[in-house]
Amino acid sequence: MSEKNITLKKSFSFAVRIDKLCRYLNKEHILPKQLLRSGTSIGANINKVSAAQSKKDFIAEMSIAHKEARETQYWTNLLAATGYLNSNEKHTASLIDENKELIGLLSSIIKTSQESLSNAAN
């Protein structure tokens, strides 16, 4: 399985978890809506990579996914700080860890792709 397919599978699984979590949070509050939007957008942007027309386009789409993952991390931390989530609970802790894993994976893919593009230009 290619790195992109692994990343797509992980981001899809993560989006499902985010969706299920947001169903249980206060739907009238803006923070769960923000979390749902950014948490599900990660995989959507990774999925668009399959239509990338160039290495630069690939890097751009992966960079957007990376930004969404970082935004999701922000909302998760804010929800924990405001008491909507308990970061000591097993489910919340594993969600936070999964988000960190996605951020690291996307960072690695982007860095490797940028290096490859730079080497091809030289």
N, C-alpha and C positions, 0 to 999 in steps of 0.2 A: 504494500500500500504506500502511495507516495506521501510526502510530508504534507502536501496540501489536503489530501483526502483525510489524513489523520486529524489535521487541524479543523477541517470542516466537520468531521464526526464529533470531535470534542466540543466545538462551538455550538453545534446543534443540540447536543445533550445538555450543555450549559443553558442554552436558551429555554429548553423545556423546563429545567429546574427553576429558572428565573420566572417563567410564566406561572408555574404552580405556586411559587412563593408569593407573587404579586396578587394572586387570587385571594390569599388569606389576609393580606394587609388592607388597611383602610383605603378603600377605593376613592374616597373623597379627597384624600391627601395627595399632594403633587409628587412627593418623593417616590412612592411606588410606581407612579406613571413614568417618571424619569428613568427609574431602574429598568422597568419593562422595555422602554424604548431603546436604551443603550445596550442592555443585555441581550436583546434579540437581534440587534443590528450587527453584532460582531459576525455571526455566521452568515447573515445576508451579504455582507461585504466580502467575506471569504468566498462565498458561492459565486459572486460576480467575477472572481479571478479567472474562472474557467473561460470567460469571454475576453480576457485581456488580449489586446492587440499587439502588445510589445512588452519587453522586460520593464520599461518605465511605467507602463500602465499596471502591470502586475504589482510593482513596488507601491504605486500610488494606492491601489485598492487594499493591499495588505496594511499599508500605513493608516488608512481610514479605519480598518478593523481594529488595529492596535489602539488608535485613539478612542474608539468606542469601548474597548476593554478597560482602558485607563479611566474613562468616565464612569463605567460600571463600578469599578473599584471605589471611586469617589462616593457614589451614591450608596453603596453598601456600607462604607465606613460612616457616612452621615446617618444612615438609618440605624446603625449600631449605636452611634453617639447620642442619638435622640430617643433611644429606647424602643424603636420599632422592631429592631432585631437584637437578639442577645448573642454577642460574639463568642460566648462560652458554650453555647449549645452546639452539639455535634453537627447538626445539619448546617447551621450558619457557618461554622468554622470550615467545614468541607467545601462549602460554596465559595468562601473567601479564598481558600487554597486553590480551588479549581480556576478561579479568576486569575490568580497570580500565575498559575501554570500557563494559561492562555496568553497572558501578557509576555511571559518569558519566551514562549514558543514563537509568537508573532515577532518579537524583537529579534530573535535568532534568524528567522526566515528573511526578514527585511535586511538585516545586516549582511547575511550571506548573499542575498540577491544584489545588493548594492555593490559588494565587493566583486561579484561576478560581472556585473555591468561595467564597473570601472576597469577590470582586467581585460574585458573584451574591447574596450575603447583604446587600450594601450598597445 
